[in-house]
Amino acid sequence: MREGGVARRATMLKELRQDQGAVLVLDAGRVFNVMQSLNYRERSAANVGFMKAIGYDAVGLNVRDFAHGRDFVRDTFADAGIPLLACNLLDEQGDPFVEPYVIKEFDGTRVAIIGVFSKHDARIRLPAGGAFSMGKNYDRALEGLQVLDPIESVKKAVEQIGEEAAAIIVLSQLPADQNVELAEAIPSIDLILTDVSLKELIRKLQPPDPGETRDYLVIGTTYILEPVEVKDMRGKAVAIVEAAVTGSGLTDFSLERKRVAQTIAEDPDLKKRVADFVKGLNKNPLIQRERWRKFVNHSPEKDPDSAYLGAAACAKCHQPQFAQWQTTKHAKALQTLVDDEKDAVDRCVACHATGFGWRTGFDSAEKTPGLAGIQCETCHGPGKLHAASPKDALLIRSNVQKHHCTQCHNRGAVPPIADFNETYEEYRAKIVH
C-alpha cells in the first residue's frame, strides 16, 4: 500500500481540526487531469466530490483545469459547492468567469481568498493536439475568455473587500517572479499560495544559510509559498501553515510540509466512496473501450495473427524461466494496483497486466485472470505464433533491451525514470532468466 490518497488526507484533516479547531483548507489549483479520455474526465469530477467531502474551502483555477472544457470545470465545482476563484478572467460578456474571491469566517476571523489566473504553466508545453493532450480542446475552452492584468485585478478585488476581512490570501497561478511583483505592488496581501516552484527565486533573493532549507519567500509582510506537489509528491503531502492574524500582517508564522504516509489510517467513509467509484469505472462499457496500449509500434504486437496466451502456456517449454519469474515483483504487479485502488486506471493497468488494450490481452481480473501481472509476453510480445513455430526467432522478441523496459519504467513509474536509468543493470539482474 502506497502513501497518499484522499482517504488518508481526510484523516489528517480530521485530526488537525480536533487539535486546532478551525482549519482553512485551500488548493492553489491544477485539480483536473489533462488526459483526454472519459476515464480521466470522470476521475476529475470525482476528485472534486472527494475534496468537498474532505472540506475544502476554496480552489484556484489553473490552465490545466480547462482540459475537459470550460463548462465542465465551472459546473463541476459549482455542483460540489466549492468556490473556484479567478479575479482576472472574464467571459464573452465581460462578466467574471468564476468568482473573483470569497470571504470565509475562520476561527472568529474573516479571511478573504482571491484567485488569480494565468495561461502560463511552467510544467507543460501545450501541444498541438493528440489523443491524450489538451491541444484543440484547450484552445476551444479558452476561446473568447479575457485574461486581465493580474496585479490590477487583484488590486480591484482588495479594494472591493475593503474592511470586510482581517487577512487576505491569494491563490496564484502566476509565474514565480510575478508573485514577487504582486506582493510588492499590494503589501496588504498576507499570504500567496503559488502553483510554481520558487527555488530559483529563493536562491537569488533570500538564500538560506548553509544546511538550511526554505520553501517560501517573505516580501515585506507577505509570505509566498511554493506548492508541495513538486515532482512525485502530488497528492502525497500537505502544507500546514499556522499564523496569527493581526490586521497588519501575519505573526508567529510557521510552515510544516507533512507526508500523507502509509501509517495514517484511511477514513472509512472516503475509502468506501473511492472504492465504489473505481468499481463503477470498471463496469462502464464506454471506459472499457478506452485502452492505453504499450508497444503500439512494435512487432509482434502489431501482427494481426498473433495473440496472448499467458505465462502458463510459456511454462510448458520454459519451466526454469517461469519459476524464476514467479519470484519477482512483476508476477504480483496487478495486485499492487488492487491494493492502491488503481486497477481501473488504464494508464496504470497497461504496465501492471499483460497485453492490456490489445484484442487478446488482459481485460479484467475476472475475465482474463491468466494475463494478470507483468508476464513473459509483456516483454517478449504475444506468443501464439511463437508457440506454433518455436524455432522461428522473428516471431518473438527474444532480445529485450532497455528501451523496451522504459515503455513502463518512465517518469511516473516506480522507480522513477531517473533512478531506473542510474541502476538499470541492478534492476535487470532481478528479473533476468
C-alpha positions as CSV (number, residue, x, y, z in Angstrom):
1,M,0.0,0.0,0.0
2,R,1.5,3.3,-1.1
3,E,1.3,6.7,0.7
4,G,-1.1,9.4,-0.3
5,G,-4.8,9.3,-1.2
6,V,-7.9,11.3,-0.3
7,A,-8.9,8.8,2.5
8,R,-5.7,9.4,4.4
9,R,-5.9,13.2,3.7
10,A,-9.4,13.2,5.2
11,T,-8.0,11.5,8.4
12,M,-5.2,14.1,8.6
13,L,-7.7,17.0,8.4
14,K,-10.0,15.4,11.0
15,E,-7.1,15.2,13.4
16,L,-6.0,18.8,12.6
17,R,-9.5,20.0,13.3
18,Q,-9.7,18.1,16.5
19,D,-6.3,19.6,17.6
20,Q,-6.5,23.1,16.2
21,G,-10.2,23.8,15.9
22,A,-10.9,25.8,12.7
23,V,-8.8,24.8,9.7
24,L,-8.9,26.6,6.4
25,V,-8.4,24.1,3.6
26,L,-7.2,25.6,0.2
27,D,-5.7,24.4,-3.1
28,A,-3.9,26.8,-5.4
29,G,-5.3,24.8,-8.4
30,R,-4.4,22.2,-11.1
31,V,-7.1,19.7,-9.9
32,F,-8.0,18.1,-13.2
33,N,-6.0,15.6,-15.2
34,V,-5.3,16.8,-18.7
35,M,-5.6,13.3,-20.3
36,Q,-8.3,13.4,-22.9
37,S,-10.5,10.4,-22.1
38,L,-13.8,9.7,-20.4
39,N,-11.9,7.8,-17.7
40,Y,-9.9,10.9,-16.6
41,R,-12.9,13.2,-17.1
42,E,-14.9,11.0,-14.6
43,R,-11.9,10.9,-12.3
44,S,-11.5,14.7,-12.3
45,A,-15.2,15.1,-11.4
46,A,-15.0,12.5,-8.7
47,N,-11.9,14.2,-7.2
48,V,-13.8,17.4,-6.7
49,G,-16.5,15.5,-5.0
50,F,-13.9,13.9,-2.6
51,M,-12.5,17.4,-2.0
52,K,-16.0,18.6,-1.0
53,A,-16.3,15.6,1.4
54,I,-12.9,16.4,3.0
55,G,-14.0,20.1,3.5
56,Y,-12.0,22.2,1.0
57,D,-12.9,25.9,1.4
58,A,-11.6,27.3,-2.0
59,V,-9.6,26.3,-5.1
60,G,-7.7,28.4,-7.6
61,L,-8.3,28.0,-11.3
62,N,-5.4,26.6,-13.3
63,V,-5.0,26.5,-17.1
64,R,-4.9,22.7,-16.9
65,D,-8.3,22.6,-15.4
66,F,-9.8,23.6,-18.8
67,A,-8.7,20.2,-20.3
68,H,-12.3,18.9,-20.4
69,G,-13.9,22.2,-21.4
70,R,-14.9,25.4,-19.7
71,D,-18.4,24.3,-18.8
72,F,-17.2,21.1,-17.2
73,V,-14.7,22.8,-14.9
74,R,-17.1,25.6,-13.8
75,D,-20.1,23.3,-13.4
76,T,-18.2,20.6,-11.6
77,F,-17.1,22.9,-8.8
78,A,-20.5,24.7,-8.7
79,D,-22.2,21.3,-8.3
80,A,-19.8,20.4,-5.4
81,G,-20.3,23.8,-3.8
82,I,-16.5,24.5,-3.7
83,P,-15.7,28.2,-4.6
84,L,-13.5,28.2,-7.8
85,L,-11.6,31.5,-7.9
86,A,-10.1,33.8,-10.6
87,C,-10.3,37.5,-10.3
88,N,-8.8,38.3,-13.7
89,L,-10.8,36.0,-16.0
90,L,-13.9,37.3,-17.8
91,D,-16.3,35.6,-20.2
92,E,-17.5,36.9,-23.6
93,Q,-20.0,39.3,-22.0
94,G,-17.3,40.8,-19.7
95,D,-18.7,39.1,-16.6
96,P,-16.5,37.1,-14.2
97,F,-16.0,33.6,-15.5
98,V,-15.9,32.4,-11.9
99,E,-16.0,34.1,-8.5
100,P,-13.1,36.6,-8.1
101,Y,-12.8,36.0,-4.3
102,V,-14.6,34.5,-1.3
103,I,-14.7,35.6,2.3
104,K,-14.6,32.8,5.0
105,E,-15.2,33.0,8.7
106,F,-12.2,31.4,10.2
107,D,-11.9,30.9,13.9
108,G,-13.7,34.1,14.6
109,T,-11.7,36.0,11.9
110,R,-12.9,36.9,8.4
111,V,-10.3,35.9,5.8
112,A,-10.6,36.9,2.1
113,I,-9.3,34.4,-0.5
114,I,-8.6,35.7,-4.0
115,G,-7.8,33.7,-7.1
116,V,-5.6,34.9,-9.9
117,F,-5.4,33.1,-13.2
118,S,-2.6,32.8,-15.8
119,K,-2.3,30.9,-19.1
120,H,1.3,30.2,-18.0
121,D,2.1,26.8,-16.6
122,A,5.8,26.1,-16.1
123,R,5.3,22.3,-16.1
124,I,3.8,21.9,-19.6
125,R,4.2,22.9,-23.2
126,L,0.8,22.9,-24.7
127,P,0.8,20.5,-27.6
128,A,-0.8,20.9,-31.0
129,G,-3.2,18.1,-30.3
130,G,-3.4,14.3,-29.9
131,A,-5.5,11.7,-28.3
132,F,-4.2,12.4,-24.8
133,S,-3.3,16.1,-24.9
134,M,-5.1,19.3,-24.1
135,G,-4.5,20.6,-27.7
136,K,-7.6,21.8,-29.5
137,N,-9.8,21.3,-26.6
138,Y,-7.7,23.7,-24.6
139,D,-7.9,26.4,-27.3
140,R,-11.7,25.9,-27.7
141,A,-12.2,26.1,-23.9
142,L,-10.4,29.4,-23.6
143,E,-11.7,31.0,-26.8
144,G,-13.4,34.3,-26.1
145,L,-12.3,34.5,-22.5
146,Q,-10.4,37.6,-21.4
147,V,-7.4,37.4,-19.1
148,L,-6.9,40.7,-17.5
149,D,-3.8,42.2,-15.9
150,P,-3.3,40.2,-12.7
151,I,-1.9,42.9,-10.5
152,E,-4.6,45.4,-11.4
153,S,-7.3,42.7,-11.0
154,V,-6.1,41.7,-7.5
155,K,-5.9,45.4,-6.5
156,K,-9.6,45.8,-7.6
157,A,-10.6,42.7,-5.5
158,V,-8.7,44.0,-2.5
159,E,-10.5,47.4,-2.8
160,Q,-13.8,45.6,-3.0
161,I,-13.0,43.6,0.1
162,G,-12.1,46.7,2.0
163,E,-12.6,46.2,5.7
164,E,-14.6,43.1,5.4
165,A,-11.6,40.8,6.1
166,A,-8.7,40.9,8.5
167,A,-6.4,38.8,6.3
168,I,-6.0,38.3,2.5
169,I,-4.8,35.1,0.9
170,V,-4.2,34.8,-2.9
171,L,-4.3,31.5,-4.7
172,S,-1.9,32.3,-7.6
173,Q,-1.2,30.7,-11.0
174,L,1.3,33.4,-11.9
175,P,4.9,32.7,-12.8
176,A,7.3,32.9,-9.9
177,D,8.7,36.4,-10.5
178,Q,5.2,37.9,-10.9
179,N,4.2,36.6,-7.5
180,V,7.0,38.8,-6.1
181,E,5.8,41.8,-8.1
182,L,2.3,41.1,-6.8
183,A,3.5,41.2,-3.2
184,E,5.5,44.4,-3.8
185,A,2.5,46.1,-5.5
186,I,-0.1,45.1,-2.9
187,P,1.5,44.9,0.6
188,S,-1.8,44.2,2.2
189,I,-1.7,40.7,0.9
190,D,-0.8,38.4,3.8
191,L,-0.2,35.1,2.1
192,I,0.3,34.0,-1.6
193,L,-0.1,30.3,-2.3
194,T,1.6,29.6,-5.7
195,D,1.4,26.8,-8.2
196,V,5.1,27.1,-9.3
197,S,8.5,26.4,-7.8
198,L,10.2,29.3,-6.0
199,K,13.5,27.6,-5.6
200,E,15.4,29.8,-8.1
201,L,14.0,33.0,-6.7
202,I,14.7,31.9,-3.1
203,R,18.3,31.2,-4.0
204,K,18.5,34.6,-5.7
205,L,16.6,36.8,-3.4
206,Q,16.7,35.2,0.1
207,P,19.3,32.4,0.0
208,P,19.1,30.1,3.1
209,D,22.0,29.6,5.4
210,P,24.3,26.5,4.7
211,G,22.4,23.4,5.7
212,E,19.1,25.3,5.9
213,T,16.1,24.6,3.6
214,R,13.5,27.1,2.8
215,D,10.5,26.9,0.5
216,Y,8.9,30.3,1.0
217,L,9.7,34.0,0.4
218,V,8.9,37.0,2.6
219,I,8.3,40.2,0.7
220,G,7.6,43.0,3.2
221,T,4.9,41.4,5.3
222,T,3.7,39.0,2.6
223,Y,4.6,35.3,2.7
224,I,4.9,33.5,-0.7
225,L,4.7,29.7,-0.5
226,E,5.6,27.2,-3.3
227,P,3.4,24.1,-3.7
228,V,4.0,20.8,-2.1
229,E,3.2,18.9,-5.3
230,V,6.6,19.0,-6.8
231,K,7.8,16.1,-9.0
232,D,6.5,12.9,-7.3
233,M,4.7,14.4,-4.3
234,R,1.4,15.0,-6.0
235,G,-1.4,14.1,-3.5
236,K,1.2,12.7,-1.1
237,A,1.9,15.7,1.0
238,V,0.2,18.8,2.5
239,A,1.5,22.1,3.7
240,I,0.3,23.2,7.1
241,V,0.5,26.9,7.9
242,E,0.0,28.3,11.3
243,A,-0.1,32.1,11.9
244,A,-1.7,34.8,14.0
245,V,-3.8,37.4,12.1
246,T,-3.0,40.9,13.5
247,G,-4.6,43.1,10.8
248,S,-1.1,44.4,9.8
249,G,0.5,41.1,8.7
250,L,0.9,37.6,10.0
251,T,2.8,36.8,13.1
252,D,4.0,33.6,14.7
253,F,4.2,32.2,11.2
254,S,5.2,28.5,10.8
255,L,5.1,26.1,7.9
256,E,5.2,22.3,8.0
257,R,5.1,20.1,5.0
258,K,3.7,16.7,6.0
259,R,3.7,13.5,4.1
260,V,0.4,11.6,3.7
261,A,2.2,8.5,5.0
262,Q,1.1,4.9,4.8
263,T,0.9,4.8,8.6
264,I,-2.1,7.3,8.5
265,A,-5.3,5.4,8.8
266,E,-7.7,5.8,5.9
267,D,-11.0,7.4,6.6
268,P,-13.5,4.6,6.2
269,D,-16.2,6.7,4.5
270,L,-13.9,8.2,2.0
271,K,-12.2,4.8,1.4
272,K,-15.6,3.3,0.6
273,R,-16.5,6.2,-1.7
274,V,-13.3,5.8,-3.7
275,A,-13.7,2.0,-3.9
276,D,-17.3,2.4,-5.1
277,F,-16.2,4.9,-7.7
278,V,-13.4,2.6,-9.0
279,K,-15.8,-0.3,-9.3
280,G,-18.2,1.9,-11.3
281,L,-15.4,2.8,-13.7
282,N,-14.6,-0.9,-14.1
283,K,-18.1,-1.6,-15.2
284,N,-18.5,1.3,-17.5
285,P,-18.5,-0.1,-21.1
286,L,-17.5,3.3,-22.6
287,I,-14.5,3.5,-20.4
288,Q,-13.6,-0.1,-21.1
289,R,-13.2,0.8,-24.8
290,E,-10.5,3.4,-23.9
291,R,-7.4,1.3,-23.5
292,W,-3.9,2.6,-23.0
293,R,-1.7,0.2,-25.0
294,K,2.0,-0.4,-24.9
295,F,4.4,-1.4,-27.7
296,V,2.0,0.1,-30.3
297,N,4.7,0.4,-32.9
298,H,6.4,-2.9,-32.2
299,S,6.3,-6.4,-33.7
300,P,5.0,-9.0,-32.8
301,E,2.2,-6.9,-31.1
302,K,1.1,-5.5,-34.5
303,D,0.8,-8.9,-36.2
304,P,-2.9,-9.5,-36.6
305,D,-2.4,-13.3,-36.5
306,S,-0.7,-13.3,-33.1
307,A,-2.4,-13.5,-29.7
308,Y,-1.6,-13.5,-26.0
309,L,-1.6,-17.0,-24.3
310,G,-0.5,-16.3,-20.8
311,A,2.5,-17.4,-18.7
312,A,1.1,-20.9,-18.1
313,A,1.5,-21.6,-21.9
314,C,5.1,-20.4,-21.8
315,A,5.9,-22.6,-18.8
316,K,5.3,-25.7,-20.9
317,C,8.7,-25.2,-22.6
318,H,10.3,-22.6,-20.3
319,Q,9.8,-24.1,-16.8
320,P,13.0,-22.7,-15.2
321,Q,12.3,-19.2,-16.5
322,F,8.7,-19.4,-15.4
323,A,9.7,-20.5,-11.9
324,Q,12.2,-17.6,-11.7
325,W,9.5,-15.1,-12.9
326,Q,7.1,-16.2,-10.2
327,T,9.6,-14.9,-7.6
328,T,9.7,-11.4,-9.0
329,K,7.6,-8.3,-8.3
330,H,6.5,-8.5,-11.9
331,A,4.4,-11.5,-11.2
332,K,2.4,-9.6,-8.5
333,A,2.2,-6.3,-10.3
334,L,-1.6,-6.2,-10.7
335,Q,-2.1,-6.8,-7.0
336,T,-0.3,-3.6,-6.2
337,L,-2.9,-1.7,-8.2
338,V,-5.7,-3.5,-6.5
339,D,-4.2,-2.6,-3.1
340,D,-3.9,1.0,-4.2
341,E,-7.4,1.0,-5.7
342,K,-6.0,2.0,-9.1
343,D,-7.0,-1.1,-11.0
344,A,-9.4,1.0,-13.1
345,V,-6.8,3.5,-14.3
346,D,-6.0,2.4,-17.8
347,R,-2.6,4.1,-17.8
348,C,-1.6,2.1,-14.7
349,V,-3.1,-1.2,-15.8
350,A,-1.2,-1.1,-19.1
351,C,2.0,-1.6,-17.1
352,H,0.7,-4.0,-14.5
353,A,-1.0,-6.6,-16.7
354,T,-0.1,-8.4,-19.9
355,G,-1.4,-7.1,-23.3
356,F,-3.9,-4.6,-21.9
357,G,-5.6,-2.7,-24.7
358,W,-4.8,-5.4,-27.3
359,R,-7.6,-7.6,-28.7
360,T,-6.4,-10.8,-27.0
361,G,-4.7,-9.1,-24.0
362,F,-5.7,-8.5,-20.4
363,D,-9.3,-7.3,-19.9
364,S,-10.0,-7.6,-16.2
365,A,-9.1,-9.8,-13.2
366,E,-12.5,-11.5,-13.6
367,K,-12.4,-12.1,-17.4
368,T,-8.7,-12.7,-18.0
369,P,-7.0,-13.8,-14.8
370,G,-4.4,-15.7,-16.7
371,L,-2.9,-12.4,-18.0
372,A,-2.7,-10.6,-14.7
373,G,0.7,-9.1,-13.8
374,I,3.8,-8.4,-15.9
375,Q,4.2,-11.8,-17.6
376,C,6.6,-13.2,-20.2
377,E,4.5,-11.7,-23.1
378,T,4.7,-8.2,-21.7
379,C,8.4,-8.0,-22.6
380,H,8.6,-10.7,-25.3
381,G,5.4,-10.0,-27.1
382,P,2.3,-12.2,-27.8
383,G,3.3,-15.8,-28.1
384,K,0.7,-17.6,-30.2
385,L,2.8,-17.6,-33.4
386,H,6.0,-18.4,-31.5
387,A,4.3,-21.4,-29.8
388,A,3.2,-22.7,-33.2
389,S,6.7,-22.3,-34.7
390,P,9.2,-22.1,-31.7
391,K,12.3,-22.2,-33.9
392,D,11.4,-19.0,-35.9
393,A,13.1,-16.3,-33.9
394,L,11.3,-13.5,-35.7
395,L,8.0,-14.5,-34.1
396,I,9.0,-13.4,-30.6
397,R,11.0,-10.6,-29.1
398,S,14.0,-12.7,-27.8
399,N,16.4,-9.8,-27.1
400,V,14.7,-7.4,-24.7
401,Q,16.5,-4.1,-24.4
402,K,16.4,-1.1,-22.1
403,H,14.1,0.9,-24.4
404,H,11.6,-1.9,-24.0
405,C,11.7,-1.6,-20.3
406,T,11.2,2.2,-20.4
407,Q,7.9,1.7,-22.1
408,C,6.7,1.4,-18.5
409,H,9.7,2.4,-16.3
410,N,9.2,6.1,-17.3
411,R,8.7,9.4,-15.4
412,G,5.6,8.3,-13.5
413,A,6.8,4.8,-12.6
414,V,8.3,3.2,-9.5
415,P,11.2,3.6,-9.5
416,P,11.1,6.9,-11.4
417,I,13.0,7.1,-14.7
418,A,16.0,8.9,-13.2
419,D,16.6,6.2,-10.7
420,F,15.9,3.5,-13.2
421,N,18.4,4.9,-15.6
422,E,21.1,5.0,-13.0
423,T,20.5,1.5,-11.7
424,Y,19.2,-0.3,-14.8
425,E,21.7,-3.2,-14.6
426,E,20.8,-3.7,-10.9
427,Y,17.1,-3.9,-11.7
428,R,17.6,-6.0,-14.8
429,A,19.6,-8.6,-12.7
430,K,16.5,-9.1,-10.6
431,I,14.4,-10.4,-13.5
432,V,16.9,-11.9,-15.9
433,H,16.4,-15.6,-16.6
